[in-house]
Amino acid sequence: MRNEYHRKSPDARKQPPPVPGPNAARLKEAAQLLSTVLTFALPADAVLSRWFREQPEIGQHDRAFLAEAVFGVLRHKIQFDEWAPAATPRQLLLLWLTRTGGFSRRDLSALLFDDEEAWLDGLRRKAVTAPSLSASAGLPQWIIDSLSAQHPAEFILALGRALMQPAPLDLRVNTLRQSRDEALQRLQQDGFSAEATPLSPVGIRVGGKPGINRHPLFTAGAVEVQDEGSQLLGFLLAPRRGELVVDFCAGAGGKTLMLGALMHSQGRLYAFDVSEKRLARMKPRLKRSGLSNVHPQVIAHENDSRIKRLAGKIDRVLVDAPCSGLGTLRRNPDLKFRQSLESVESLRVKQAAILASAARLVKPGGRLVYATCSLLDAENGDIVSNFLQSHADFAEISATDTLARYGIAPSGCGQRLQLWPQIHHTDGFFAAILERRKV
């Protein structure tokens, strides 16, 4: 696409073509790929990336179909399993194509074997008259059970259906480079379907699946891909110019870059993570951003000596804790099969340890934000409540009041922030603000 920042190039209005229908070769390859994904040995996006990397001859249209088919099956697999418990990967693909992919049996007639036609006919006659809540919501029973403690079935059904929809593309404007109005105007001039996000004052929502990573705004660091819900965490932490700030689980740095922009690149912002590989992915993003106050540092664990040296000195600490990721099922539908009650319990131990360690960094009067992209209270409110019971020097402050200072008012937000895809049209996010009492 474009490689200049100020001048619109001739193909600025091009959008990716719609996902094509299957042919025999595409269907066969999709079944092979899906078979690998369904082992759940690796994240689905990692399997697809490796598959495409090892087969560079696969064209753009085929890649689009393969990705759409695999993720489509993952989103609806629990429904399909109730309809056809012993379905093969190829049969699951046929179900996706005919039930949710927009293709009729007539569209696929040339691709079907005789037994597949009879199989599809049999399923059509064998309608599930009373599907389970698990199948209707597309969520495993253990997640249904976990949510049922706080929410009625109607809420869970609406949540599950929202999570089965693909996520939109949200951008965060780097206000050190450009204002949101300027970025929005440029995208609209270039033919993108773009609008301001309803909650984040620095967010833009883009329709379709454009190649935004080749747009001049992206290559110049004026916009970054970041879900609107994730953007709100920066406003909860509310770092100021000249402060000492820590992003405790920085990962690839999406939230770090936002914090740096809120600080106007003044002060010192440490980006800690136990993964050198994740922090390495921050480097090109950091270079594009124009920030000069970010200091990525690999730590061995939550009690690393680097952390001990900063104890009691930090103004603001963000803990975006490792979690089940169930709030991101629109993007990562395989997580509902790769997580379990046992894995969540293991994560709870890690979350509590990380929160306690990060709290040691906060100076009196300083702020700590604990956040996850989980939907489960076990990883969210329970962790915060347990922390407060054992840390009398911390008090919780209102997320509603903090966000209101920026004109942000999420529906249903109270003392703590909980974003729901079916209500807020973001990923599922939780956050609580903890302040260390002054001596």
The 8 nearest C-alpha neighbors of each residue, nearest first, counted from 0:
[[1, 213, 214, 10, 11, 2, 8, 210],
 [2, 0, 214, 3, 8, 215, 213, 11],
 [1, 3, 215, 0, 4, 214, 213, 218],
 [4, 2, 215, 1, 5, 6, 7, 8],
 [3, 5, 215, 6, 216, 2, 219, 1],
 [4, 6, 3, 7, 215, 216, 185, 8],
 [7, 5, 4, 3, 8, 1, 215, 2],
 [8, 6, 11, 5, 9, 189, 1, 3],
 [7, 9, 11, 10, 1, 6, 0, 3],
 [10, 8, 11, 7, 12, 1, 0, 13],
 [11, 9, 13, 12, 8, 0, 1, 7],
 [10, 12, 189, 8, 9, 13, 7, 0],
 [13, 11, 190, 189, 10, 14, 191, 9],
 [14, 12, 10, 11, 15, 190, 209, 0],
 [13, 15, 209, 16, 12, 208, 210, 207],
 [16, 14, 209, 17, 208, 13, 210, 207],
 [17, 15, 14, 18, 60, 19, 13, 63],
 [18, 16, 19, 15, 63, 60, 14, 64],
 [17, 19, 64, 63, 16, 20, 60, 67],
 [20, 18, 17, 64, 60, 21, 63, 61],
 [19, 21, 18, 22, 64, 102, 106, 25],
 [22, 20, 25, 26, 19, 23, 64, 24],
 [21, 23, 25, 24, 26, 20, 110, 27],
 [22, 24, 26, 25, 110, 27, 21, 28],
 [25, 23, 27, 26, 22, 28, 21, 29],
 [26, 24, 28, 22, 27, 23, 21, 29],
 [25, 27, 29, 23, 24, 28, 21, 22],
 [28, 26, 24, 30, 29, 25, 23, 31],
 [27, 29, 31, 25, 30, 26, 32, 24],
 [28, 30, 32, 26, 31, 27, 65, 33],
 [31, 29, 89, 33, 27, 88, 28, 32],
 [32, 30, 28, 34, 29, 33, 27, 35],
 [31, 33, 29, 35, 34, 30, 28, 36],
 [34, 32, 36, 30, 35, 31, 69, 29],
 [33, 35, 31, 37, 32, 36, 88, 30],
 [36, 34, 32, 33, 37, 38, 31, 46],
 [35, 37, 33, 38, 34, 39, 43, 32],
 [38, 36, 39, 34, 35, 33, 40, 88],
 [37, 39, 40, 36, 35, 34, 41, 33],
 [40, 38, 37, 41, 36, 337, 42, 43],
 [39, 41, 38, 42, 36, 37, 35, 337],
 [42, 40, 39, 43, 46, 45, 36, 38],
 [43, 41, 45, 44, 46, 39, 333, 40],
 [42, 44, 46, 45, 36, 41, 47, 333],
 [43, 45, 47, 46, 42, 48, 331, 41],
 [44, 46, 48, 42, 43, 47, 49, 41],
 [47, 45, 43, 49, 44, 48, 50, 42],
 [48, 46, 50, 44, 45, 49, 51, 43],
 [49, 47, 45, 51, 50, 46, 52, 44],
 [48, 50, 52, 46, 47, 51, 53, 45],
 [51, 49, 47, 53, 48, 52, 46, 54],
 [52, 50, 54, 48, 53, 49, 55, 47],
 [51, 53, 49, 54, 50, 55, 48, 47],
 [52, 54, 50, 51, 49, 55, 48, 56],
 [55, 53, 51, 56, 52, 57, 50, 49],
 [56, 54, 57, 52, 51, 53, 58, 50],
 [55, 57, 54, 58, 51, 53, 52, 59],
 [58, 56, 55, 54, 61, 62, 59, 51],
 [59, 57, 61, 60, 56, 62, 55, 63],
 [58, 60, 62, 61, 63, 57, 64, 16],
 [61, 59, 63, 62, 58, 64, 19, 18],
 [62, 60, 64, 58, 63, 59, 65, 57],
 [61, 63, 59, 65, 60, 64, 66, 58],
 [62, 64, 60, 61, 66, 65, 18, 67],
 [65, 63, 61, 67, 62, 66, 18, 68],
 [64, 66, 62, 68, 29, 67, 63, 61],
 [65, 67, 69, 63, 68, 64, 62, 70],
 [68, 66, 64, 70, 65, 69, 71, 63],
 [69, 67, 71, 65, 66, 70, 64, 72],
 [70, 68, 72, 66, 71, 67, 33, 65],
 [69, 71, 73, 67, 72, 68, 74, 66],
 [72, 70, 68, 74, 69, 73, 67, 75],
 [71, 73, 75, 69, 76, 70, 74, 95],
 [74, 72, 70, 76, 71, 75, 332, 333],
 [73, 75, 163, 71, 72, 332, 76, 70],
 [76, 74, 72, 78, 73, 77, 137, 79],
 [75, 77, 79, 73, 78, 72, 80, 74],
 [76, 78, 80, 134, 137, 79, 75, 81],
 [79, 77, 134, 81, 76, 75, 80, 137],
 [78, 80, 76, 82, 81, 77, 83, 75],
 [81, 79, 84, 77, 83, 78, 82, 76],
 [82, 80, 78, 79, 83, 84, 77, 134],
 [81, 83, 79, 80, 84, 78, 127, 122],
 [82, 84, 80, 86, 81, 85, 79, 122],
 [85, 83, 80, 81, 86, 82, 79, 87],
 [86, 84, 83, 87, 80, 90, 82, 81],
 [87, 85, 90, 83, 84, 91, 88, 80],
 [86, 88, 90, 89, 91, 85, 34, 30],
 [89, 87, 91, 30, 90, 34, 33, 92],
 [90, 88, 30, 92, 87, 91, 93, 26],
 [91, 89, 93, 87, 92, 88, 86, 94],
 [92, 90, 88, 94, 89, 93, 86, 87],
 [91, 93, 95, 89, 90, 94, 96, 88],
 [94, 92, 90, 96, 91, 95, 97, 89],
 [95, 93, 91, 97, 92, 96, 98, 90],
 [94, 96, 92, 99, 98, 93, 100, 97],
 [97, 95, 100, 93, 102, 94, 98, 99],
 [96, 98, 102, 94, 103, 95, 100, 99],
 [99, 97, 95, 94, 96, 100, 101, 102],
 [98, 100, 95, 101, 97, 96, 94, 102],
 [101, 99, 96, 95, 102, 97, 98, 71],
 [100, 102, 99, 97, 96, 103, 98, 95],
 [103, 101, 97, 96, 100, 106, 104, 107],
 [104, 102, 106, 105, 97, 107, 101, 96],
 [103, 105, 107, 106, 108, 97, 102, 116],
 [104, 106, 108, 103, 107, 102, 109, 97],
 [107, 105, 103, 104, 108, 102, 109, 20],
 [106, 108, 104, 105, 110, 109, 111, 103],
 [109, 107, 105, 111, 110, 106, 104, 116],
 [108, 110, 107, 111, 106, 105, 112, 23],
 [111, 109, 107, 108, 23, 112, 22, 26],
 [112, 110, 108, 115, 109, 116, 107, 113],
 [111, 113, 115, 114, 116, 110, 109, 108],
 [114, 112, 116, 115, 111, 117, 118, 108],
 [113, 115, 117, 116, 112, 118, 111, 119],
 [116, 114, 118, 112, 117, 113, 111, 119],
 [117, 115, 119, 113, 118, 114, 120, 111],
 [116, 118, 120, 114, 115, 119, 121, 113],
 [119, 117, 115, 121, 116, 120, 114, 122],
 [120, 118, 122, 116, 121, 117, 115, 123],
 [121, 119, 117, 123, 118, 122, 116, 124],
 [120, 122, 118, 124, 119, 123, 117, 125],
 [123, 121, 125, 119, 124, 120, 118, 126],
 [122, 124, 120, 121, 125, 126, 119, 118],
 [125, 123, 121, 122, 126, 120, 119, 127],
 [126, 124, 122, 123, 121, 127, 82, 120],
 [125, 127, 124, 128, 123, 122, 82, 129],
 [128, 126, 129, 130, 125, 82, 81, 122],
 [127, 129, 126, 130, 125, 131, 82, 124],
 [130, 128, 127, 131, 126, 132, 135, 134],
 [131, 129, 127, 134, 128, 135, 132, 81],
 [130, 132, 133, 134, 135, 129, 81, 136],
 [133, 131, 135, 134, 136, 130, 156, 152],
 [132, 134, 138, 131, 136, 135, 140, 137],
 [135, 133, 78, 137, 131, 77, 132, 136],
 [134, 136, 132, 137, 133, 131, 130, 78],
 [137, 135, 159, 156, 133, 138, 134, 160],
 [136, 138, 134, 77, 135, 133, 159, 75],
 [137, 139, 133, 136, 159, 142, 140, 143],
 [140, 138, 141, 142, 133, 143, 335, 137],
 [139, 141, 143, 142, 133, 144, 138, 132],
 [142, 140, 144, 143, 139, 145, 340, 339],
 [141, 143, 145, 144, 140, 139, 146, 138],
 [144, 142, 140, 146, 141, 145, 147, 139],
 [143, 145, 141, 147, 142, 146, 140, 148],
 [146, 144, 142, 143, 147, 148, 141, 375],
 [145, 147, 143, 148, 144, 149, 150, 142],
 [148, 146, 150, 144, 149, 145, 143, 151],
 [147, 149, 146, 150, 145, 144, 151, 143],
 [150, 148, 147, 146, 151, 145, 376, 375],
 [149, 151, 147, 146, 148, 154, 152, 155],
 [152, 150, 154, 153, 147, 155, 149, 148],
 [151, 153, 155, 154, 156, 150, 147, 132],
 [154, 152, 156, 155, 151, 157, 150, 158],
 [153, 155, 157, 152, 156, 151, 158, 150],
 [154, 156, 158, 152, 157, 153, 159, 151],
 [157, 155, 136, 159, 153, 158, 154, 152],
 [158, 156, 160, 154, 155, 159, 161, 421],
 [159, 157, 155, 161, 421, 156, 160, 154],
 [160, 158, 136, 162, 156, 161, 157, 137],
 [159, 161, 163, 157, 162, 136, 158, 156],
 [160, 162, 158, 421, 163, 159, 164, 420],
 [163, 161, 329, 159, 160, 164, 328, 158],
 [164, 162, 160, 74, 161, 329, 159, 165],
 [163, 165, 162, 161, 329, 166, 160, 74],
 [166, 164, 329, 330, 167, 163, 162, 161],
 [165, 167, 329, 330, 164, 168, 426, 425],
 [168, 166, 169, 165, 206, 205, 204, 207],
 [167, 169, 205, 204, 166, 170, 206, 208],
 [170, 168, 204, 226, 225, 203, 224, 227],
 [171, 169, 224, 203, 225, 223, 202, 222],
 [172, 170, 202, 223, 222, 201, 225, 224],
 [171, 173, 222, 201, 174, 179, 221, 202],
 [174, 172, 221, 175, 222, 176, 177, 171],
 [173, 175, 177, 176, 178, 172, 260, 179],
 [174, 176, 173, 177, 260, 263, 289, 221],
 [177, 175, 174, 221, 173, 220, 178, 288],
 [178, 176, 174, 175, 221, 173, 181, 179],
 [179, 177, 181, 174, 180, 182, 172, 176],
 [178, 180, 182, 181, 172, 201, 183, 177],
 [181, 179, 183, 178, 182, 184, 177, 195],
 [180, 182, 184, 178, 179, 183, 185, 177],
 [183, 181, 179, 185, 184, 180, 186, 178],
 [184, 182, 180, 186, 185, 181, 179, 187],
 [183, 185, 181, 187, 182, 186, 180, 188],
 [186, 184, 188, 182, 183, 187, 189, 181],
 [187, 185, 189, 183, 188, 191, 184, 182],
 [186, 188, 191, 190, 184, 189, 185, 193],
 [189, 187, 185, 190, 186, 184, 191, 12],
 [190, 188, 186, 11, 187, 12, 191, 185],
 [191, 189, 12, 187, 188, 186, 192, 11],
 [190, 192, 187, 186, 193, 189, 12, 205],
 [191, 193, 206, 205, 187, 190, 194, 207],
 [194, 192, 205, 204, 191, 187, 206, 203],
 [195, 193, 204, 203, 196, 205, 183, 192],
 [194, 196, 203, 202, 204, 197, 193, 183],
 [195, 197, 203, 202, 198, 204, 199, 194],
 [198, 196, 195, 199, 200, 202, 407, 227],
 [199, 197, 407, 196, 200, 409, 408, 227],
 [198, 200, 202, 201, 196, 227, 231, 197],
 [201, 199, 202, 198, 196, 197, 407, 405],
 [200, 202, 172, 199, 171, 179, 203, 174],
 [203, 201, 171, 196, 199, 170, 200, 195],
 [204, 202, 195, 170, 196, 194, 169, 171],
 [205, 203, 169, 194, 193, 196, 168, 195],
 [206, 204, 193, 168, 192, 169, 203, 194],
 [207, 205, 192, 193, 167, 208, 204, 168],
 [208, 206, 209, 205, 167, 192, 168, 14],
 [207, 209, 210, 15, 206, 168, 14, 205],
 [208, 210, 211, 14, 207, 15, 206, 191],
 [211, 209, 212, 213, 208, 214, 15, 14],
 [210, 212, 214, 213, 209, 217, 208, 216],
 [213, 211, 210, 214, 217, 218, 215, 209],
 [214, 212, 211, 0, 210, 1, 218, 215],
 [213, 215, 211, 217, 216, 1, 212, 218],
 [216, 214, 4, 218, 217, 3, 219, 2],
 [217, 215, 221, 219, 214, 218, 222, 220],
 [216, 218, 222, 220, 215, 219, 214, 212],
 [217, 219, 215, 220, 216, 214, 213, 212],
 [220, 218, 216, 217, 221, 287, 215, 4],
 [221, 219, 287, 288, 217, 218, 222, 216],
 [220, 222, 173, 216, 176, 219, 217, 172],
 [223, 221, 172, 217, 171, 173, 220, 216],
 [224, 222, 171, 170, 225, 217, 172, 220],
 [223, 225, 170, 169, 171, 222, 226, 168],
 [226, 224, 170, 169, 171, 223, 227, 229],
 [225, 227, 169, 229, 228, 230, 425, 170],
 [228, 226, 230, 229, 425, 199, 169, 202],
 [229, 227, 230, 425, 231, 226, 426, 428],
 [228, 230, 226, 227, 231, 232, 225, 428],
 [229, 231, 227, 228, 232, 233, 226, 199],
 [230, 232, 234, 233, 228, 229, 199, 235],
 [233, 231, 235, 230, 234, 229, 236, 430],
 [232, 234, 236, 231, 235, 230, 258, 237],
 [235, 233, 237, 231, 232, 236, 402, 230],
 [234, 236, 232, 237, 233, 401, 402, 231],
 [235, 237, 233, 234, 238, 368, 232, 315],
 [238, 236, 234, 235, 233, 239, 261, 258],
 [239, 237, 236, 262, 261, 315, 258, 240],
 [240, 238, 262, 242, 241, 237, 261, 263],
 [241, 239, 262, 265, 242, 266, 263, 238],
 [266, 240, 242, 265, 239, 243, 267, 262],
 [243, 241, 266, 240, 239, 244, 314, 267],
 [242, 244, 267, 313, 314, 266, 268, 315],
 [243, 245, 268, 315, 316, 314, 313, 242],
 [246, 244, 269, 316, 247, 268, 270, 317],
 [245, 247, 317, 270, 249, 248, 316, 271],
 [246, 248, 271, 318, 245, 249, 317, 270],
 [249, 247, 272, 271, 319, 246, 250, 318],
 [248, 250, 252, 270, 246, 272, 271, 247],
 [251, 249, 277, 252, 278, 248, 272, 274],
 [252, 250, 281, 277, 278, 280, 253, 249],
 [253, 251, 255, 249, 281, 250, 254, 256],
 [254, 252, 255, 256, 251, 257, 225, 223],
 [253, 255, 257, 256, 252, 258, 233, 230],
 [256, 254, 252, 258, 257, 253, 246, 259],
 [257, 255, 259, 254, 258, 253, 252, 260],
 [256, 258, 254, 260, 259, 255, 261, 233],
 [259, 257, 261, 255, 260, 256, 233, 254],
 [258, 260, 262, 256, 264, 257, 261, 255],
 [259, 261, 263, 257, 262, 258, 264, 175],
 [262, 260, 258, 263, 259, 257, 238, 239],
 [261, 263, 240, 259, 239, 264, 260, 265],
 [264, 262, 260, 265, 261, 240, 259, 175],
 [265, 263, 262, 292, 259, 290, 291, 260],
 [266, 264, 241, 240, 263, 262, 292, 267],
 [241, 265, 267, 242, 240, 243, 292, 264],
 [266, 268, 243, 292, 244, 242, 293, 269],
 [269, 267, 244, 293, 245, 292, 294, 243],
 [268, 270, 245, 294, 295, 293, 271, 246],
 [271, 269, 295, 246, 249, 294, 296, 245],
 [272, 270, 247, 296, 249, 248, 297, 295],
 [271, 273, 248, 297, 274, 249, 298, 250],
 [272, 274, 298, 297, 299, 300, 275, 271],
 [275, 273, 276, 277, 272, 278, 297, 250],
 [274, 276, 278, 277, 297, 279, 273, 272],
 [277, 275, 279, 274, 278, 280, 251, 250],
 [278, 276, 251, 250, 274, 279, 280, 275],
 [277, 279, 275, 281, 251, 280, 276, 250],
 [280, 278, 276, 281, 277, 282, 275, 251],
 [281, 279, 251, 278, 277, 282, 276, 283],
 [280, 282, 251, 278, 284, 279, 252, 283],
 [281, 283, 285, 284, 279, 280, 286, 278],
 [284, 282, 286, 285, 281, 287, 280, 279],
 [285, 283, 287, 281, 286, 282, 288, 220],
 [286, 284, 282, 288, 283, 287, 281, 290],
 [285, 287, 283, 284, 288, 289, 282, 290],
 [288, 286, 220, 284, 285, 289, 219, 283],
 [289, 287, 220, 285, 290, 286, 284, 221],
 [288, 290, 287, 286, 291, 285, 220, 175],
 [291, 289, 264, 288, 292, 285, 259, 293],
 [290, 292, 293, 264, 289, 265, 259, 294],
 [291, 293, 267, 264, 268, 290, 265, 266],
 [294, 292, 268, 291, 269, 295, 267, 290],
 [293, 295, 269, 270, 268, 296, 292, 267],
 [296, 294, 270, 269, 271, 293, 278, 297],
 [297, 295, 271, 270, 298, 294, 272, 269],
 [296, 298, 272, 273, 275, 271, 274, 299],
 [299, 297, 273, 300, 272, 303, 296, 271],
 [298, 300, 273, 303, 297, 301, 302, 272],
 [301, 299, 303, 302, 298, 273, 272, 353],
 [300, 302, 303, 353, 356, 299, 298, 352],
 [303, 301, 300, 306, 304, 356, 307, 299],
 [302, 304, 300, 305, 306, 301, 299, 298],
 [303, 305, 307, 306, 308, 302, 298, 299],
 [306, 304, 308, 303, 307, 309, 298, 302],
 [305, 307, 304, 309, 308, 303, 302, 310],
 [306, 308, 304, 310, 309, 305, 303, 302],
 [309, 307, 305, 306, 310, 304, 312, 360],
 [308, 310, 306, 307, 312, 360, 311, 305],
 [311, 309, 360, 307, 359, 312, 308, 306],
 [310, 312, 362, 360, 361, 313, 359, 309],
 [313, 311, 362, 309, 310, 360, 361, 314],
 [314, 312, 361, 243, 362, 360, 315, 244],
 [313, 315, 365, 243, 244, 361, 242, 362],
 [316, 314, 244, 366, 313, 365, 367, 245],
 [317, 315, 245, 367, 244, 246, 366, 368],
 [318, 316, 246, 368, 247, 367, 319, 245],
 [319, 317, 369, 247, 320, 368, 248, 370],
 [320, 318, 370, 371, 248, 369, 317, 321],
 [319, 321, 318, 371, 322, 350, 370, 248],
 [322, 320, 319, 350, 371, 346, 323, 248],
 [323, 321, 324, 320, 346, 371, 373, 372],
 [322, 324, 325, 373, 343, 338, 321, 346],
 [325, 323, 373, 372, 326, 322, 327, 334],
 [326, 324, 373, 327, 323, 328, 374, 334],
 [325, 327, 427, 373, 372, 324, 426, 374],
 [326, 328, 325, 426, 329, 330, 324, 331],
 [329, 327, 332, 331, 330, 325, 162, 326],
 [328, 330, 162, 165, 166, 327, 331, 164],
 [331, 329, 328, 327, 166, 332, 165, 162],
 [330, 332, 328, 333, 329, 327, 334, 43],
 [333, 331, 328, 334, 74, 73, 329, 330],
 [334, 332, 335, 336, 331, 73, 337, 43],
 [335, 333, 337, 336, 332, 338, 331, 325],
 [334, 336, 333, 337, 338, 332, 325, 139],
 [337, 335, 334, 333, 338, 339, 39, 139],
 [336, 338, 334, 335, 333, 39, 339, 42],
 [337, 339, 336, 335, 334, 342, 323, 343],
 [340, 338, 342, 341, 343, 337, 141, 336],
 [339, 341, 343, 342, 344, 141, 338, 142],
 [340, 342, 344, 339, 343, 345, 338, 346],
 [341, 343, 345, 339, 344, 340, 338, 346],
 [344, 342, 346, 340, 345, 341, 347, 339],
 [343, 345, 347, 341, 346, 342, 340, 348],
 [346, 344, 342, 343, 347, 348, 341, 349],
 [345, 347, 343, 349, 344, 348, 350, 322],
 [348, 346, 350, 344, 349, 345, 378, 351],
 [349, 347, 351, 346, 345, 350, 352, 344],
 [348, 350, 346, 352, 347, 351, 353, 345],
 [351, 349, 347, 353, 352, 348, 346, 320],
 [350, 352, 354, 348, 349, 353, 347, 355],
 [351, 353, 349, 355, 350, 354, 356, 348],
 [352, 354, 356, 350, 355, 351, 301, 357],
 [355, 353, 357, 351, 356, 352, 358, 350],
 [356, 354, 358, 352, 353, 357, 351, 359],
 [355, 357, 353, 358, 354, 359, 301, 352],
 [358, 356, 354, 359, 360, 355, 353, 247],
 [357, 359, 355, 360, 356, 361, 354, 367],
 [360, 358, 357, 310, 356, 361, 311, 355],
 [359, 361, 310, 311, 358, 357, 313, 309],
 [362, 360, 313, 311, 365, 358, 359, 314],
 [361, 363, 311, 312, 365, 313, 314, 364],
 [364, 362, 437, 435, 365, 436, 438, 361],
 [363, 365, 437, 435, 436, 362, 434, 366],
 [366, 364, 314, 362, 363, 361, 435, 315],
 [365, 367, 434, 315, 433, 314, 316, 435],
 [366, 368, 316, 433, 315, 432, 317, 434],
 [369, 367, 432, 317, 431, 318, 433, 236],
 [370, 368, 318, 431, 430, 319, 317, 367],
 [371, 369, 430, 319, 429, 318, 320, 368],
 [372, 370, 373, 429, 319, 320, 428, 322],
 [371, 373, 428, 326, 324, 427, 429, 325],
 [374, 372, 326, 325, 324, 371, 375, 323],
 [373, 375, 326, 325, 427, 376, 372, 428],
 [376, 374, 377, 373, 378, 379, 146, 145],
 [375, 377, 379, 380, 378, 381, 374, 146],
 [376, 378, 381, 375, 379, 380, 382, 347],
 [379, 377, 376, 375, 382, 347, 381, 380],
 [378, 380, 376, 382, 381, 377, 375, 429],
 [381, 379, 376, 383, 382, 384, 377, 378],
 [380, 382, 384, 377, 383, 379, 376, 385],
 [381, 383, 385, 380, 379, 384, 378, 386],
 [384, 382, 386, 380, 385, 381, 387, 379],
 [383, 385, 381, 387, 386, 382, 380, 388],
 [386, 384, 388, 382, 383, 387, 381, 389],
 [385, 387, 383, 384, 389, 388, 390, 382],
 [388, 386, 390, 384, 389, 385, 383, 391],
 [387, 389, 385, 386, 390, 384, 391, 383],
 [388, 390, 386, 387, 391, 385, 384, 392],
 [391, 389, 387, 392, 388, 393, 386, 394],
 [390, 392, 393, 389, 387, 388, 394, 436],
 [391, 393, 390, 436, 435, 394, 437, 434],
 [394, 392, 435, 434, 391, 436, 390, 433],
 [395, 393, 434, 433, 435, 396, 392, 436],
 [396, 394, 433, 432, 434, 397, 393, 431],
 [395, 397, 432, 433, 398, 394, 434, 414],
 [396, 398, 414, 399, 400, 401, 415, 395],
 [397, 399, 401, 414, 415, 400, 416, 402],
 [400, 398, 397, 402, 413, 401, 412, 403],
 [399, 401, 403, 397, 398, 402, 404, 396],
 [402, 400, 398, 403, 399, 404, 235, 397],
 [401, 403, 407, 404, 399, 405, 400, 398],
 [404, 402, 406, 407, 400, 405, 401, 408],
 [403, 405, 402, 406, 401, 400, 407, 399],
 [406, 404, 403, 407, 402, 234, 401, 200],
 [405, 407, 403, 404, 408, 402, 200, 198],
 [408, 406, 403, 402, 405, 198, 409, 199],
 [407, 409, 403, 410, 406, 402, 399, 198],
 [410, 408, 412, 411, 407, 198, 423, 418],
 [411, 409, 412, 408, 423, 422, 418, 413],
 [410, 412, 409, 413, 417, 416, 408, 418],
 [413, 411, 416, 409, 410, 399, 417, 415],
 [414, 412, 415, 399, 411, 416, 398, 397],
 [413, 415, 397, 398, 399, 416, 396, 412],
 [416, 414, 431, 413, 398, 430, 417, 397],
 [415, 417, 430, 412, 429, 398, 431, 413],
 [418, 416, 429, 428, 415, 412, 419, 430],
 [417, 419, 428, 427, 423, 429, 416, 420],
 [418, 420, 427, 422, 421, 423, 417, 425],
 [421, 419, 424, 425, 423, 426, 422, 427],
 [422, 420, 161, 158, 419, 424, 423, 157],
 [423, 421, 419, 420, 424, 418, 410, 425],
 [422, 424, 420, 425, 419, 421, 418, 409],
 [425, 423, 420, 421, 422, 426, 419, 161],
 [426, 424, 420, 228, 423, 227, 427, 226],
 [425, 427, 326, 327, 420, 228, 428, 419],
 [426, 428, 326, 419, 418, 372, 420, 374],
 [429, 427, 372, 418, 417, 371, 373, 426],
 [428, 430, 417, 371, 370, 416, 372, 418],
 [431, 429, 370, 416, 369, 415, 368, 371],
 [430, 432, 415, 369, 368, 416, 433, 370],
 [433, 431, 368, 396, 395, 367, 398, 369],
 [434, 432, 395, 367, 394, 366, 368, 396],
 [435, 433, 366, 394, 393, 365, 367, 395],
 [436, 434, 393, 363, 364, 365, 392, 437],
 [435, 437, 392, 364, 363, 393, 434, 438],
 [436, 438, 363, 364, 435, 392, 362, 365],
 [437, 436, 363, 364, 392, 435, 362, 393]]
